[in-house]
């Protein structure tokens, strides 16, 4: 899909063809560019930016203005993947009207291709209304970070049969109202497989095992840039933070000992002009 713009239909067709979907997060222009070049299918501008970019303890304090700002930056670099803008906490919880207006803002002002919001059965009417307004929606079930406190914290969901059945019901409810795909987070792998089998739309897992239709990770986690905590389900493909720290420390040392900048990093001027300048200063 890397040579052309990925569409919602492409994402849905991937499940039909049995092709695994690759989804990562991005929060700014450089990471948008790299996601584009890497050929991923979907880029999520997630409200996780609250933690990994803004230094907050969670996602609740992230605003619409924060999301729009970061979506705009990602869109400047991300031309081929489908870009999903995350609906922040309380942007869709107060009323269906507010939800439609705010979803529209993410697309009109931010420029993203689709939006994502958390919740299952309880939010199905809201999701359905947004879809009817012409805005593609990605669902998010299982562990929903915006309401993690009500779920007992950032913990695995669906441990017992009743809780697992509710998650399956959530997925079916979202499919019924027209989501184009669903993220399922932090649930047992066998449950995630059952969810993927229960609905016709792609189910993309994060901490949900391999038997789903695709995977998503927070980029800052998978490259080892954010290490405040590392979830169990994250694989670090590299650890870039120590490399950056080493470079910053080396820079500091060279500045303090006056070895940087050297002649190769400095501009020169003709000797004659320099002599004339000094004479002008002293005269």
C-alpha positions in Angstrom: 0.0 0.0 0.0 3.0 2.3 0.4 2.9 3.7 -3.2 -0.6 5.1 -2.9 -2.8 6.6 -0.2 -4.3 4.0 2.0 -8.1 4.2 2.3 -10.7 2.8 4.7 -11.7 0.3 2.0 -8.1 -0.8 1.8 -8.1 -1.5 5.5 -11.3 -3.5 5.3 -10.0 -5.4 2.3 -6.9 -6.4 4.2 -9.1 -8.6 6.5 -10.8 -10.2 3.5 -7.4 -11.1 2.0 -5.9 -12.2 5.3 -3.2 -9.5 5.2 -1.9 -8.2 8.6 -2.2 -4.5 9.1 0.7 -2.4 10.5 -0.3 0.5 12.7 2.0 2.8 14.7 1.6 6.2 16.5 3.1 9.5 15.4 2.8 12.9 17.0 4.9 15.3 14.9 6.3 15.9 11.4 9.5 13.9 11.6 7.8 10.8 12.9 5.0 11.3 10.3 7.7 11.3 7.6 9.4 8.2 8.9 6.1 6.3 9.2 5.4 7.3 5.6 8.8 6.1 4.4 8.5 2.8 6.5 5.3 1.9 4.6 3.0 1.4 7.5 -0.7 1.1 6.8 -2.2 3.2 9.5 -0.8 6.1 11.7 -2.6 7.0 14.9 -2.1 10.4 16.3 -3.1 9.2 19.7 -3.9 11.0 22.9 -1.0 9.0 24.3 0.9 12.1 23.3 -0.1 13.4 26.7 2.3 11.0 28.3 5.1 10.5 25.8 5.2 14.0 24.4 3.7 16.4 27.0 4.9 14.6 30.2 1.4 14.1 31.7 0.6 11.2 33.9 -2.3 10.1 31.7 -4.4 11.0 28.7 -7.3 12.8 30.5 -5.8 16.3 30.3 -5.2 16.2 26.6 -7.4 18.8 24.8 -8.9 19.1 21.3 -6.4 21.9 20.6 -3.5 19.6 21.6 -4.9 16.9 19.2 -5.5 19.3 16.3 -2.0 20.8 16.7 -0.3 17.4 16.5 -2.5 16.0 13.8 -1.6 18.9 11.6 2.1 18.3 12.1 1.8 14.6 11.3 -0.3 15.2 8.2 2.5 17.4 6.8 4.8 14.4 6.7 2.4 11.5 6.3 1.1 11.2 2.8 0.4 7.5 2.2 -0.8 5.8 5.4 -4.4 6.3 6.7 -4.1 8.8 9.5 -6.4 8.4 12.5 -7.0 11.3 14.9 -7.8 10.3 18.5 -10.8 12.0 20.2 -9.6 13.2 23.6 -11.4 12.7 26.9 -14.8 14.6 27.2 -14.8 15.6 23.5 -17.5 13.0 22.8 -18.9 12.1 26.2 -21.2 15.0 26.8 -23.6 14.7 23.9 -23.9 13.2 20.4 -24.0 16.8 19.0 -20.7 17.6 20.7 -19.2 14.4 19.5 -20.1 15.1 15.9 -18.8 18.7 16.1 -15.5 17.6 17.7 -15.0 14.7 15.3 -15.5 17.2 12.5 -13.0 19.6 14.0 -10.3 16.9 14.0 -10.9 16.2 10.3 -11.4 19.8 9.1 -8.8 21.6 11.3 -6.4 18.7 11.8 -6.7 17.1 8.4 -6.8 13.5 9.5 -8.6 10.8 7.4 -10.6 9.2 10.2 -11.1 9.5 14.0 -11.0 7.1 16.9 -12.8 7.0 20.1 -13.0 4.7 23.1 -16.0 2.7 24.3 -18.3 -0.2 23.2 -22.0 -0.8 23.7 -22.6 2.4 25.7 -21.0 4.6 23.0 -22.5 2.8 20.0 -25.2 5.4 19.4 -22.6 8.2 19.4 -20.3 6.2 17.0 -23.3 5.6 14.8 -24.2 9.2 14.6 -20.6 10.2 13.8 -20.6 7.6 11.0 -23.9 8.9 9.6 -22.4 12.4 9.5 -19.9 11.0 7.0 -16.9 10.6 9.4 -15.1 7.2 9.4 -14.7 5.9 12.9 -12.2 3.4 14.5 -13.4 1.9 17.7 -11.3 1.1 20.8 -12.3 -1.6 23.3 -10.7 -3.6 26.1 -8.5 -1.4 28.2 -9.6 2.1 27.4 -6.9 4.5 28.8 -9.2 7.5 29.2 -11.4 5.6 31.7 -8.6 3.4 33.1 -9.3 4.6 36.7 -12.9 3.2 36.4 -11.4 -0.1 35.1 -9.1 -0.5 38.0 -6.0 1.0 36.4 -3.9 0.1 33.4 -4.6 -3.6 33.7 -5.6 -6.5 31.5 -9.3 -6.7 30.8 -11.6 -9.6 30.1 -10.1 -12.0 32.7 -13.3 -13.9 33.4 -16.1 -15.2 31.1 -18.6 -12.4 31.9 -16.1 -9.6 31.3 -14.8 -11.3 28.2 -18.4 -11.7 26.8 -18.9 -8.0 27.4 -15.9 -7.2 25.2 -17.2 -9.3 22.4 -20.6 -7.6 22.8 -18.8 -4.2 22.6 -17.1 -5.2 19.3 -20.4 -6.4 17.8 -22.1 -3.2 18.8 -19.5 -1.1 17.2 -19.6 -3.2 14.0 -23.4 -2.8 13.9 -23.1 1.0 13.9 -20.5 1.2 11.1 -16.9 1.4 12.5 -14.3 0.5 9.8 -12.0 -1.2 12.3 -11.5 -1.8 16.0 -8.5 -1.5 18.3 -8.5 -4.0 21.2 -6.1 -3.4 24.0 -4.7 -5.5 26.9 -6.9 -8.5 26.7 -6.0 -12.3 26.8 -4.9 -13.5 23.4 -7.7 -16.2 23.1 -10.3 -13.5 23.7 -8.9 -11.2 21.1 -8.9 -14.1 18.6 -12.6 -14.7 19.4 -13.4 -11.0 18.9 -11.6 -11.0 15.5 -13.6 -14.0 14.5 -16.9 -12.5 15.7 -16.8 -9.3 13.6 -16.2 -8.7 9.9 -14.2 -5.5 10.4 -10.4 -5.6 11.1 -9.4 -6.0 14.7 -6.0 -4.4 15.5 -4.4 -5.5 18.7 -2.2 -3.9 21.3 -1.3 -6.4 24.1 -3.9 -8.8 22.5 -1.8 -11.6 21.0 -1.0 -12.4 17.4 -4.4 -13.9 16.3 -6.0 -10.6 15.3 -5.9 -8.7 12.0 -3.0 -6.3 12.8 -0.9 -4.7 15.5 -0.4 -1.2 16.8 2.3 0.1 19.2 3.3 3.5 20.6 6.3 4.4 18.5 8.2 6.0 21.5 7.8 2.7 23.4 9.0 0.4 20.5 12.1 2.5 19.7 13.1 3.0 23.4 12.6 6.7 23.4 10.1 6.8 26.3 11.2 4.6 29.2 9.1 6.0 32.1 7.4 2.6 32.0 7.4 -0.2 29.5 4.2 -2.2 29.2 4.4 -6.0 29.1 3.2 -6.1 25.5 5.8 -3.8 24.1 8.8 -5.1 22.1 11.6 -2.6 21.9 13.1 -2.9 18.4 15.8 -0.5 19.4 16.8 1.8 22.3 17.3 5.3 21.0 17.2 7.2 24.2 20.8 6.2 25.4 22.1 7.2 21.9 20.5 10.6 22.2 21.7 11.1 25.7 25.3 10.2 24.7 25.2 12.7 21.9 23.8 15.5 24.2 26.5 14.8 26.7 29.3 14.8 24.1 28.0 18.1 22.8 28.0 19.6 26.2 31.6 18.5 26.9 32.8 19.9 23.6 31.1 23.3 24.1 32.6 23.6 27.6 36.1 22.8 26.5 35.7 25.0 23.4 36.4 22.2 20.9 33.1 22.8 19.2 32.5 24.5 16.9 35.7 23.8 15.0 36.8 25.5 11.7 34.8 23.0 9.7 31.6 24.2 11.5 32.4 27.9 11.2 32.0 30.6 8.5 35.0 32.7 7.5 35.3 36.1 5.8 37.9 37.6 3.5 41.0 38.8 5.5 40.8 42.2 3.7 37.2 42.7 4.8 38.1 41.7 8.4 40.9 44.2 8.5 38.6 46.9 7.2 35.9 46.0 9.8 38.4 46.2 12.7 39.6 49.6 11.4 36.0 50.8 11.3 35.4 49.7 14.8 38.5 51.3 16.2 38.2 54.6 14.3 
